[in-house]
Amino acid sequence: MRVKSKKVDLAEGDLTPMIDMVFQLIAFFMVLINFAQTEANDRVVLPKSVLVKPPDEALEFPIVLHVTQDGEVILGGEGFTTDTLRIGLNRELAVINSEGKKPGDANVIIRAHRNTAAGDVQEVIRVAQEQKLEKFALRVKEDRT
């Protein structure tokens, strides 16, 4: 006589796709956090504005200039004065030129401390314009009050 064995069919899910998605999300947020930190500087406290409007689209070839309260310009983690800023801008322009673009294609983002003199910001813009840079954006913090 034959003995019939009972097989219990347990439905087991394959966890591999879920684990892959978790690792992809972790990698995505790590990259996102690193990009957000490149546009921040502890020495610059942005002014507040109720008229702030986010850009319509992502800026191509951004050059972020941090202007501190005492007028120092920080570009790529390195400090410059308005006299030596040309050196840092020339390095950025060399990268843009190597990609086959012109200086007019770059976007200069100025993040000035709220107590920075307007003349210091104007001087930074003048130096950038001497390097044939044409597009400028000023960063402020949204005032929700």
Residue, then its C-alpha position, 0 to 999 in steps of 0.5 A: m500500500r502506498v503512503k501519501s505524503k502531505k506537502v504543505d505549500l507555504a507561499e514564500g516571497d522573494l525578498t531580493p527585489m525589495i532589498d535591491m530597492v532599499f539599497q537604491l533608496i539609500a544610495f539616492f538619499m546619500v547622493l542627495i544629501n551630499f549635493a545639498q551640502t555643497e550649496a551650504n556654508d556655515r559662515v553665510v546666513l541668508p537674508k529672508s524674503v517673502l517674495v522668494k520664488p524657486p527656479d523654474e528648472a534646474l540650473e545648468f553649470p552652476i557656480v556657487l559663490h558664498v560671500t561672507q559678512d566681511g566680504e570674503v568670497i568662498l568658491g569650492g571651499e577655498g577663500f578668495t578676495t575680490d582681487t583673487l576671485r578671478i583665479g577661482l573663476n578661471r578654474e571653473l571656466a576651464v571646466i565649462n570650456s572642456e565640456g564645449k560650453k561658453p562662459g555665458d552658459a554658466n549660472v553664477i549663484i551668489r549666496a551672500h550673508r544677510n549683513t554683507a554690504a551691497g557694494d561687496v556683492q556688486e564687486v563680486i558681480r563685476v569681477a564675474q562679468e569681467q570673466k564673461l559670465e552673464k547669468f546671475a541668481l541671488r539666494v535668499k531664505e523664504d520668510r513664512t511669517 
